[in-house]
Structures are given as C-alpha cells and as structure tokens.
Amino acid sequence: MPARLFAPSVAAALLAGCAGHVADYVGDREAIVAPQIERFGLNLRQTQCVANRLTQTLTPRQLRFLNRQLRDVRRGYYDPDRLMVRDLIRAASGMADNAIGLAMVRATASCDASPDAIAASEVARFMAAMPPTPPRRPAWLSLGAAPSGQAIAIDGATLEQQGTTRTAWFRLIDPPPAPANQNTYRLRIDCAARTINSLARRRQETDGRVSEFREYPDNPLPVEGGTVMEIAFLSLCQDAPAATQQQPAPTPPRNPGQQTPALPSRGALLA
C-alpha cells in the first residue's frame, strides 16, 4: 500500500520537474532568452530579431542553458557600469557548447546588433543630436587689379590648401561703367605647375540665392602675365613649398660688362 501511494507522488514530482522544458516546446521559444538579451543594450527590434534567429538554430535545451548563462552576468566586462552587446557575445562564446557562441555571433550580425553596428548607430545618433553647423559667411578680399582695370577678389572662407594647390571661389570685377558681375568662379591654382584650372561657375542673386551652377571639365591653363589670373597666382603661391615650385629657366651667359636688366617688382604686376 505505501508503494502504491508513493508512485503517484513520484510521477507528480517528475512531471513538475519537466513542466518547464515541456513549455519550451509548446510555448514561445523566443521568450526563453529574449528578457536576458534585452539587458545587454539592445533595443526592442534588435532583441526580438536576435531571439528569433537563435530559435532557428538552437534547440530549446541550448536556449535554456544560454538563458542561465546570461542571467548570471551582472556586471559588464568592458564597462562595469553597463552591459553591452560585446558582453552578450562574450558570455555566449564562453559556454562549453561552441554552437551557442557561434549562433549568437551570427544572430547579432544579421540583426544589425553586432558591436560594430551598435557603435555606428551610437555615432549616428550623436551626430544627429548635434546642432547643424552654420554656413560660413563669405569673406571677400580684394587681391588687386590688372593693367586692364579688371580686378579680382577671393572668398577667404572657401580657401583650401593641399600641397602646392590652392582652391577657392573668386569674383571678377570689371571697371566702371560695367554692371556688377554676379558670377563667381571656383579656381584651382597649382603653384608648382604655374597653372589655373577653372572648376565651376555659379550665379548668385543679391539675396545670396544660387540661381545657376555649372561645372567645367578638367583643363588647367598656364598663368598669363599681366592678368587677374597672375594676380591670384602671385597672391596665393607666396607660401608654397619652395622645393616643389617650378624652377626658373637658366639665365644665358652674358657678355662681360653687360648689366643684368632689373626685374619688375610685384607691386608693378599688381598695379
């Protein structure tokens, strides 16, 4: 009689012990690990995606072991104050069953939840929260006028220097009574090659609105003497590295007693 009473109690105990595992097969398998995965810094979409990917490759028994492993992680290995996806992958990869760690790596990668993806998302969120950079105000500086009377000015706020090249927006000013020129030109000056390349032209209205924009094909041309292009060249190429500047042609030998002619000053070229 006692044996008969004991048998039902043993059966009930066995059934209670297996109830959780039976529920793994008949219930939502994602719920086995999803609550623990969410603690590692993943958002709701990433958590659901990773849990779903894991259920496609791991058995309920493996999911249960993973849940226990993640549940025991309380402090971050890389940052003790918070748990990150790197801690999630580290915990799964440290299990005896290598298939669990591999499944976690693949799941986080396919759900945009890998450490690199999380870092990129945080950078994008940080940049989006920053106030937009205000546009630079034009800073037009007159460089001088050519003998023809035409002058040239540069927008100093757009000047870019790279090696022996200088790139900026320029404006040409015709002498009166010519009307004001609303066109500006993006020029690249090569101090070493002594060339100027016109990259683009834009037309700006009085309110600053650009009403026309056109780019030009690459076509560097030599700097012509006595023009506003030479003025721009001389103004921007003073500080170019001397070793890379074009070397002057050798001076032919002169007869004894012949005087060397004086070179025109830079002031004369800018007059």
Summary of the structure (lengths in Angstrom):
residues: 271
radius of gyration: 37.4
end to end distance: 125.1
largest distance: 141.8
contacts: 674
relative contact order: 0.07
helix: 44%
strand: 18%
